[in-house]
């Protein structure tokens, strides 16, 4: 495909980037620690961590991992936390130890957690006490040797730390009781981790930085192997797109999406560290009133989120009265940005809500709308610098202009493959091209538009939900004969999960099925609708036709 989008690039956006601009993420961090030492890096619960303080804290974590836990570079370390100061300290500390970060959704059930810890071969986990009871249930079936437990207020400091931890545990009852073997307190890691004993590991661009879990285009959750090279390359691509509008050392980005999600990890945490910006960490964005108060208290310049987040804010009292005079950019991703939301956002905030497109397997940025776009245009934007895209037909030929085809991506951001899954890797990676499973078209300026998904994946508030997993959970119920899960449109979350069930026990109810799902699935995967049928549509070999159900 001719790169017609290059002519539409905004002024200053390069056609290519240097994917080896840094020799690892460690070099990128070290430059920021040196250049922006006295500037604020992360803020949460009224406490701000400077780049110098972040440097010291992450060195202590790295030293503790290498020297006290005895973990060597390349070891897998899981992080299971919401957005707290402990989260970037843990993630960066693990990377500085030369280890591989395995990001875990804190809302996972024991079954989901067990799968991820086993699949990633994790040796250790950093976890918030609020979720430790889930780890207790899963731990016996894993090979995790070291457990570091933190409490919500651990980095608040002083008397407030003890007050916050007491309220969270005893007043709000947000920490279910748990028993774990030899847990290590996060505060002890910071106290005993000796920064002077830290030895910088030899890390190259080919070394793994993250095992980022996703269903990919098919099947069960798999670990996308993202190297230091993938991450450095993607950060350079982001810079190529945004360099002209971001000011080093002056940006404040609102980070409401969780850092365990690849979008916030790259677009917020790592990108704004590179620019010496401040990440304003929102621990519970569902508390919209509290979220709006945070916005009132900070002169933020950038906000990222998913469509549901922007829509939620627009419908929260007091949001329209927030001071948006410093806001220069709002970026939507993770799911489609809806036109009514984008247009209302621009009217209320005075800034464009631009859309980007990415995938876990691409670290994640693939395309983004240019910053000089007048307003919402329904596209996912233009390919990032040094990104090749082609649209492929089922017969292996490229789709002609104006016709839809499966979007294939090639560039420095494309993952190494799926961890320990050569078959799944071979299905989607061909000669460096990643087949996304998304069907797209493009216009004469090079703007791309997603029209459909090749697979049956369901997208709930930016999270991938895979029918196979839900069907397996529901099919384990004695009273269920057959089940199919599909995504149906929803005004708030984009899509929601609907089940079609054939009973073998007439007594089984919709409530029984949903209760069972709540016990075995993260909340966003739990079906919201259940419809009972006498039979389900099938192919001539007996495969249930989800598409036929969805098309109804």
C-alpha positions, 0 to 999 in steps of 0.5 A: 500500500502506498503511504498516502497518509504521509502527505497528511501528517501535521507539520513536524511529524517525521515519516520515520523514527529511530527505534534504537534511540535508547538502548533500553527503557532503563536508559530512558528512565535514567535520562528523565531522572537526571533531567527532571530530578526536582520536578513532580513525576506522580501524584496520588491522594494528595502526595507527590513523588519527584523524579529524584524520589522516584529514582531512589524508590525504584532503585530500592525495589530493584536492589531488593528484588536482585539482592534480597529475593535473589531474582536474576534478570529475566525473572517474571514479576507480577504486579496486581494493583490499581493506580497508586504511587506504589504501582509505578514504583513497583513497575519501574523497580522491576524493570530496573532489576532487569526483570519482566513485568507481568501486569495483572488486573486486580479484579481478576478471580482466583481462576483468572489469576491462577492462569496468568501466574502459571502461564507467565511462570511468575516467580514473585508478585507485588499485590495490594492487600485488598486483593490478597484474598484472591491470591490466597485461593490461587497460590497453591496451584502456582510457582510464585515464591515471593509475595510483596503486599502493600496497603493503600496508604503505604506511600502517603507517609507520616500519620496519614499513612496509618490513618488511611490504612486503618480506614480502608481496612476497618471502617470501609472493610475493603480488605478481606482477611487473608493468609499468605506464606511469608508475605513481605511488606512493601514498606519493608522493601523500601526500608531494606532495599539498599539503593547503594547495592543496586547494580544496573543489569545489562539489558538490550532492546531484544530483552523482554520488558513486559508480558502483557496479557490479552486474548489476542485475536482468538482464544484464551488469555495469552502473554504478548512478549513486549521487548524493551525495543518494542516499548522504546520504538513505540514511545519514539512513535508517540513522540513523533506524533505529539512532539509539537504540542507537548512541552518538556517538564510542563505537562500534567496528564490525568491518568484514570485508566489503570496502569496495568492496561497497555494504553495507560502504561504507554500513553500516560506512565511512560510517555509523560515520564519521557517528557518530564511530565506529571501523572495524576493517578486516579485510583477510583475513576468510578467515583465520578464526584471524587474524580471531578474534585481531583480535576478541580484541584489540578491544572491538567493539560492532557487527558486520556480515557475510553469513551465510557469514561468521557461520557461518564464525566460529561454526565457528572454534576460539576464537570462542566464547571471545571477549569479547562483553560490548560487542557490542550489534548484529550485522547480516546482509545481502547474502544471506539469513541462515539460521535455524540460523546466527542462532539459534546466533549469538544463543546464542554471542554473547548478541546478536541477528543481525538481517537487513537487505535492500538493493540496490546501486541503493538505496545500499543500505538498503531494509528492516531488522529493528528493533533491539527484535526478540526474535530471528530471525523470518525476515523482511528487516524493516521498510521504512526511514523515507521508504521506500515499498514496493509488491508488483506482479503481472505484470498491473501491479496491486498484489498483495493482502495475503498474496500474493507480488509483485515488490518495488518501492521508492521513496525518496531512496536509489533511484539516478539510473539505470544509467550510459550505459544508458537502456534498462536504466534504463527497464526497472527505473525507472518514475516513481521506483519501482525494480523489484527483481526480488525476489518478496516477501510481507508480514505484518500487522505490515509485516514483509517476506519474500523468497520468490524472485527474479524473474530467474535471478540466482545469489547466492553469499556475498552476491555477484550472479552472472549466468548470461549472463556465465558462459555466454558464457565457457564457450560460448567454448570450442571443445568446448562446444555449449550451456551453461546456468548455474543456482544450486543450494543450498549450506550455506556460500555460500547458492548455488553455480554449476552448469553444464549442458553439451552437448559437441561435443568428446567429449574435453572434461572437467569439469576443462577447463571449470572451468580455463577459468572460473578464467582468466576469472572471479572465484573466486565466479563459477567453477562448482563443478559441471558436468553433461554432457547430450545436450540442454538443455530449451528453449522453442518458440523455442529459448531454454534453460529455466534454470528447468526445470534449476533445478527438477530 
